[in-house]
Amino acid sequence: MQAGRFCWPEVLSVQVGDRIVSVGGQPVDGLTHSEVVAMLKNSYGNISLQVVADTNISAIASQVESLTSSSSLTASTDTHTESEGPRPRSITLEKGCEGLGFSIVGGFGSPHGDLPIYVKTVFSKGAAAVDGRLKRGDQILSVNGESLQAVTHEQAVTILKKQRGTVTLDVLS
Protein backbone atom coordinates (compact mmCIF):
# COMPACT_ATOMS: atom_id res chain seq x y z
CA MET A 1 0.00 0.00 0.00
CA GLN A 2 1.36 3.42 -0.94
CA ALA A 3 1.62 6.05 1.76
CA GLY A 4 -1.01 8.75 1.43
CA ARG A 5 -3.41 6.60 -0.62
CA PHE A 6 -6.42 4.43 0.11
CA CYS A 7 -6.13 0.76 -0.73
CA TRP A 8 -9.52 -0.34 -1.99
CA PRO A 9 -10.47 -4.03 -2.02
CA GLU A 10 -11.60 -5.12 -5.47
CA VAL A 11 -15.15 -5.82 -4.28
CA LEU A 12 -15.59 -2.25 -3.07
CA SER A 13 -17.00 0.10 -5.66
CA VAL A 14 -16.82 3.60 -4.21
CA GLN A 15 -17.34 6.35 -6.76
CA VAL A 16 -16.58 10.06 -6.76
CA GLY A 17 -19.59 11.75 -5.18
CA ASP A 18 -20.50 8.84 -2.87
CA ARG A 19 -21.41 10.01 0.64
CA ILE A 20 -19.78 8.51 3.74
CA VAL A 21 -22.47 7.87 6.36
CA SER A 22 -20.34 6.30 9.11
CA VAL A 23 -16.71 5.47 9.85
CA GLY A 24 -16.06 2.49 12.08
CA GLY A 25 -19.73 2.48 13.12
CA GLN A 26 -19.63 6.12 14.20
CA PRO A 27 -22.05 8.37 12.25
CA VAL A 28 -20.40 11.34 10.52
CA ASP A 29 -23.63 13.31 10.19
CA GLY A 30 -23.09 16.87 11.39
CA LEU A 31 -19.30 16.64 11.20
CA THR A 32 -17.26 18.87 8.92
CA HIS A 33 -15.15 17.54 6.08
CA SER A 34 -12.02 18.20 8.17
CA GLU A 35 -13.42 16.25 11.13
CA VAL A 36 -14.20 13.22 8.92
CA VAL A 37 -10.73 13.40 7.36
CA ALA A 38 -9.27 13.45 10.89
CA MET A 39 -11.35 10.38 11.82
CA LEU A 40 -9.96 8.53 8.81
CA LYS A 41 -6.40 9.69 9.49
CA ASN A 42 -6.60 8.53 13.11
CA SER A 43 -7.97 5.10 12.19
CA TYR A 44 -5.72 2.10 11.67
CA GLY A 45 -6.13 -1.29 10.07
CA ASN A 46 -9.45 -2.21 8.52
CA ILE A 47 -12.04 0.53 8.76
CA SER A 48 -15.71 -0.17 8.26
CA LEU A 49 -17.31 2.53 6.10
CA GLN A 50 -20.98 2.87 5.37
CA VAL A 51 -21.58 4.80 2.15
CA VAL A 52 -24.53 6.05 0.17
CA ALA A 53 -23.95 6.17 -3.57
CA ASP A 54 -24.02 9.59 -5.25
CA THR A 55 -24.35 12.89 -3.38
CA ASN A 56 -27.39 13.78 -5.48
CA ILE A 57 -29.46 14.43 -2.35
CA SER A 58 -32.76 13.61 -4.09
CA ALA A 59 -31.50 10.07 -4.66
CA ILE A 60 -30.34 9.47 -1.09
CA ALA A 61 -33.72 8.32 0.25
CA SER A 62 -33.79 5.59 -2.41
CA GLN A 63 -30.22 4.60 -1.58
CA VAL A 64 -30.98 4.44 2.14
CA GLU A 65 -33.86 2.06 1.51
CA SER A 66 -31.71 -0.28 -0.58
CA LEU A 67 -28.55 -0.06 1.56
CA THR A 68 -28.03 -3.48 3.11
CA SER A 69 -24.45 -3.63 4.30
CA SER A 70 -21.41 -1.53 4.92
CA SER A 71 -18.19 -1.79 2.97
CA SER A 72 -14.72 -1.95 4.46
CA LEU A 73 -11.42 -0.55 3.39
CA THR A 74 -7.90 -0.18 4.63
CA ALA A 75 -6.85 3.46 4.87
CA SER A 76 -3.79 5.50 5.56
CA THR A 77 -3.55 9.27 5.62
CA ASP A 78 -4.74 11.22 2.60
CA THR A 79 -5.76 14.85 2.66
CA HIS A 80 -7.31 16.73 -0.22
CA THR A 81 -9.44 19.82 -0.43
CA GLU A 82 -13.11 19.63 -1.32
CA SER A 83 -15.78 22.27 -1.16
CA GLU A 84 -18.05 22.03 1.86
CA GLY A 85 -21.41 20.35 1.29
CA PRO A 86 -24.89 21.82 1.39
CA ARG A 87 -25.77 24.33 4.10
CA PRO A 88 -28.73 23.89 6.46
CA ARG A 89 -31.83 25.96 5.77
CA SER A 90 -35.11 26.44 7.59
CA ILE A 91 -38.53 25.62 6.16
CA THR A 92 -41.56 26.79 8.10
CA LEU A 93 -44.80 24.89 7.51
CA GLU A 94 -48.32 25.42 8.85
CA LYS A 95 -49.58 22.03 9.98
CA GLY A 96 -53.30 21.83 9.30
CA CYS A 97 -55.91 19.09 8.97
CA GLU A 98 -53.94 17.42 6.14
CA GLY A 99 -50.84 17.11 8.38
CA LEU A 100 -47.26 17.87 7.43
CA GLY A 101 -47.62 15.80 4.28
CA PHE A 102 -44.41 13.79 4.09
CA SER A 103 -42.90 10.49 5.20
CA ILE A 104 -39.39 9.79 6.46
CA VAL A 105 -36.75 7.07 6.26
CA GLY A 106 -33.59 6.38 8.27
CA GLY A 107 -32.81 6.73 11.95
CA PHE A 108 -30.41 5.49 14.58
CA GLY A 109 -30.47 1.71 14.85
CA SER A 110 -32.35 1.23 11.57
CA PRO A 111 -31.98 -2.08 9.73
CA HIS A 112 -29.64 -0.24 7.33
CA GLY A 113 -27.40 1.09 10.13
CA ASP A 114 -27.30 4.38 11.98
CA LEU A 115 -28.53 6.89 9.42
CA PRO A 116 -29.80 10.46 9.44
CA ILE A 117 -33.51 11.14 8.97
CA TYR A 118 -34.44 11.82 5.34
CA VAL A 119 -37.67 12.78 3.57
CA LYS A 120 -38.87 9.66 1.79
CA THR A 121 -42.01 11.03 0.12
CA VAL A 122 -43.73 14.41 -0.12
CA PHE A 123 -47.45 13.70 -0.47
CA SER A 124 -49.71 15.61 -2.85
CA LYS A 125 -51.69 16.99 0.10
CA GLY A 126 -50.42 18.54 3.30
CA ALA A 127 -48.30 21.45 4.47
CA ALA A 128 -45.15 20.37 2.59
CA ALA A 129 -47.01 20.18 -0.74
CA VAL A 130 -48.62 23.59 -0.20
CA ASP A 131 -45.25 25.15 0.66
CA GLY A 132 -43.34 23.38 -2.13
CA ARG A 133 -39.80 23.67 -0.73
CA LEU A 134 -39.38 20.30 1.01
CA LYS A 135 -38.13 17.60 -1.38
CA ARG A 136 -37.57 13.85 -1.39
CA GLY A 137 -34.04 13.22 -0.07
CA ASP A 138 -33.87 16.31 2.15
CA GLN A 139 -32.21 15.49 5.46
CA ILE A 140 -34.18 16.75 8.47
CA LEU A 141 -31.80 18.03 11.15
CA SER A 142 -34.34 19.38 13.65
CA VAL A 143 -38.05 20.06 14.16
CA ASN A 144 -38.97 23.25 16.07
CA GLY A 145 -35.46 23.23 17.54
CA GLU A 146 -35.62 19.57 18.64
CA SER A 147 -32.69 17.71 17.11
CA LEU A 148 -33.24 14.59 15.02
CA GLN A 149 -29.53 13.71 15.25
CA ALA A 150 -29.02 10.14 16.54
CA VAL A 151 -32.75 9.47 17.10
CA THR A 152 -34.49 6.27 16.08
CA HIS A 153 -36.99 6.27 13.23
CA GLU A 154 -39.81 5.84 15.75
CA GLN A 155 -38.58 8.78 17.87
CA ALA A 156 -38.44 10.98 14.76
CA VAL A 157 -41.99 9.99 13.80
CA THR A 158 -43.20 10.80 17.34
CA ILE A 159 -41.47 14.20 17.28
CA LEU A 160 -43.05 15.05 13.93
CA LYS A 161 -46.54 13.82 14.89
CA LYS A 162 -46.68 15.82 18.14
CA GLN A 163 -46.16 19.15 16.33
CA ARG A 164 -49.07 21.59 16.07
CA GLY A 165 -49.51 24.84 14.15
CA THR A 166 -46.28 26.39 12.89
CA VAL A 167 -43.53 23.80 12.38
CA THR A 168 -39.98 24.85 11.51
CA LEU A 169 -37.76 22.21 9.93
CA ASP A 170 -33.99 22.66 9.64
CA VAL A 171 -32.98 20.67 6.56
CA LEU A 172 -30.08 19.88 4.26
CA SER A 173 -31.03 19.70 0.58
N, C-alpha and C positions, 0 to 999 in steps of 0.2 A: 504494500500500500504506500502510495506517495504521500509525503508530508504535505499538509494543507489541502488535501482533496478527500472527498467522500469515496468510499469503496462500496459500490452498490452490488448486492447479489443479483445474479442474472434474472431471478424470478420477480424482482422488484421493478415496477415500471412507474417511476415518478417522473412527471413531466414538468416543464417550466409552467408556472402558474398554479400548480397544485398547492393546496392550503394545508399546512401542518396544524392538526387539531390537538395532539398531545405528544409529549416527549417523555418516554419512560413512564407512561401512565399518568403524568401530571399535565392537566389541561393548560394550554398556552393562551386561551381566550383572555383578552384584556391586557396581555403583555405586549410590550413594544418589540419591534424587530430586534433591537439590540439586546433585550432581555432574553429572547428566544435563542439568538446566536450565542449568548453567554451560557445558556443551559446546555446547548450542544457542545460548546468548547469545554465545558467542565464535566462532560460525560465521558466515560471510558468503556471500552469493550463493545458488546452488542447493545444497541439502543433501540427500544421499541418505539416506532413512530406510528401515529395514526394520522392518515392523510385523507383529504377530500379532494377529488380530482377537479381541477379547473377553478380559478378564483372568480369565475363568472357567478356572482352572488345569486342570481336568479336560478342557477342550476344546483345550488348547494342543497336545498331541501330534497331534491331527487337523489342526490348523492348520499345524503345522510340516511335515507330510507334503504338504500341498497348496500350501504357499507356493512360488511359482515366480519371483517377481521382487520387487525392492524398489521403493518409491514415492519420488518426490522432491517436495520442497516448497521454497519460499523462506521464510525465517524472519527475523524481527527479534527483539528482546528482549521476552519476556513472562514474567512471574513470577506464579504463583498457588500457593496452599497446598493440598496434598493430603495425606491421611494416608499414612504409610509403608506399604509392601506387606507381604506375609506374612513372618514371621520364620522363620529356619532352625530345624529340629528334628532330633534324632537318632533313628534307628530301628536297633535292633540285631537282627540275624537270625542264626540258627544254620544255616549252610549244611550240608546233609546230602546224601544220595544223590540227591535230587530237584533239587538245585541251588538257586540263589537264587529262581528261578521268575518272572522277568520279562524283558522285552526293552526295548531303548532305541531312541531316535531322536535325531537332531541330531548336533552335533559341529562342531569347527572345520574349515573347508574343505569342508563338506557341499555337495551340489548345490543346497541351498536357501540357502546363505550360512553365515556363521559363527554357529552357534547353540549354546545351552547343551545339555546332555544331559538328556533327559526320559524318563520311563517311558512306553513305548508300550503295553505289555500286561502285566498281572499274570496269570500262568497259574493254572489251578485247582489245580495241584500245585506244591510247592516252598516254600521258607522264607517268601517274601512272602505267600503264600496262608495259611499256617499262622498267621503273625503278624497279618495283616489290616489293618495301618496304611498300607502303601505303596499308592498309588493311581495309576491312569493319569493322566498329566499332571504328576505330581510331578517337580520338577527335582532332579537329583542333583548336589550340590555337591562332595562328596568321599566316598571309600570308604576306611575305616580310616585316615583322616587324609591320604590321597593325593588331591590336588585334581583335579577333572575340569574345571576352568576352562581354556578354550582348548586342549582336547585334541581330537584327531580322533575320529570315531566308532570307528574300529578300535582306537585307543589305549584308549578307554573300555571297549570290549569286553574287551580284554586285561587291563586292570586288574581288571575284575569277575570274569573267569574264573580268575585266579590266586589269588583269595581262598579260604581254607580256614577251617573252624570258625566262630568268631564274627566277623561282619561288621557294622561300624557304618557306616550311611549317613547323611550330613548332607543333608537335603532341604528344599526349599521346596514347600509344598502350596498 
